[in-house]
Amino acid sequence: MARQAEPQAEAATDIHLPTASIRRRLTSMLYESLLLLGVLSAAFLIPHLVIGVVWRVTAPGVVLAAHVYLVLAVYFIWLWRKSGQTLAMQTWRIRLVRASDGRLVSVPQAWLRYTLAWLSLLFYGAGLLWALFDRDRQFLHDRLAGTRLVHI
């Protein structure tokens, strides 16, 4: 129990940390995309290859897209709830926190941020470009989800 309380207590001080720069966040996203190749290979490609070879069937595109969405949701939400950081975020010294109090995000808040981030990217990166005009340089999905990426 004490182990879980430590990250929360440490994260509570994150409200006073500066927002990570746009450059740092975008570089972390680029690195994250490389790491996600391994995650998707293990949790998405391998099962679908086995199913295709053994039963000679391919899932419809909607099922494949939903599988990718869910695999990545588990990856991101679990790590954001555990420590506020994925491996790429650790490398670039970035932590995801609640904008209101600097604590780790809740599960519903993590789901909201994750879903909004997909929309941000699918609309030609409009949610990322938002940061150029936002008063706090926040991405649109962070602004709407009430989250903030801080530089630690």
Beta strands, then each sheet from edge to edge (+ up, - down):
strand 1: 94-98
strand 2: 147-151
sheet 1: 1+ 2-
end
